[in-house]
Every structure is written in structure tokens, then in C-alpha cells.
């Protein structure tokens, strides 16, 4: 039996599964992004300047990733989530509110990275099995970059 292929020659059923998982990752990134924007805006006290800048770097990078993930979903032939309701309903990263303490912000960032890394590793496995090099390369690049960021944020907490 021949498998049905989509426009980029991937199995239609596998692409549907990948797009669904990517949509959950997209939701995770949106909530994570909004949390980090809040940390950037509301940070106070010790290390304000350093963390204010680091949080801006982080949310700027996430904005790029959000776009890349949405475009990957479209490339697979599906529709990315685009409402706040969808993001909140599907994200494993939960919203945080009015956090001003730098250490607490960093702890929440590390928790969010843990969720995102779990999701990306799952996508890495699924995309490998589906011969989806585009999704696989994207997840591999994200994981490599974020493992280093997690190490750095963990180092900050041990100071």
C-alpha cells in the first residue's frame, strides 16, 4: 500500500502528528515568551541591568522561534495556533504573574526550558522516524542552543 505524500513528499499522517506536536510547542513558546516579557518589564533590585538585558535577548530569540515553528507547521500543510485561548489551552508552560525577583524569574525560565526541551526531544524522535529533516534539524538546533542557555542560567542561580 502506497502512503499518501504531502507537498514536501512527507507522509500525510506523519505530518499531521508532527504539526499537532509543533502546535503544542508553539503554545509553549508563546506563554514562555509572554512570561519573559513580563520578567523584562518588571525585574527589580540586584542585577536589574544584567537581567533586564538577558531577558530581552531571550524573548527576542523566542519571537524568531515562534515564527519558525509556525512556518514549519504551514510547510507541513497545517494551520498554526494563533489565539490566546489556543495558547493557554495547549501550553504546558504556565503563565506567571508580576514576578520582580531575579532569582525567581530565572527559576521559572529554567522550568519553562525543561518543558520546551522535553517537547523538542519528542519532536526530534518523531521527525526522525518520519524522515522529516526540516523539523528534525530545527529541533536539533534549538536543543543544542538551549542546553547551553540552561547551563548558564543554572550557573547564575549558584552565585
Secondary structure, DSSP 4 states (H G I P E B T S, - for coil): -PPPB-TTS-BHHHHHHHHHHHHHHHHHHHHHHHHHHHHHHH--STTHHHHHHHHHHHHHHHHHHHHHHHHHHHHTT-----SHHHHHHH-SSPP--S---HHHHHHHHHHHHHHHHHHHHHHHHHHHHTT-HHHHHHHHHHHHHHHHHHHHHHHHHT-
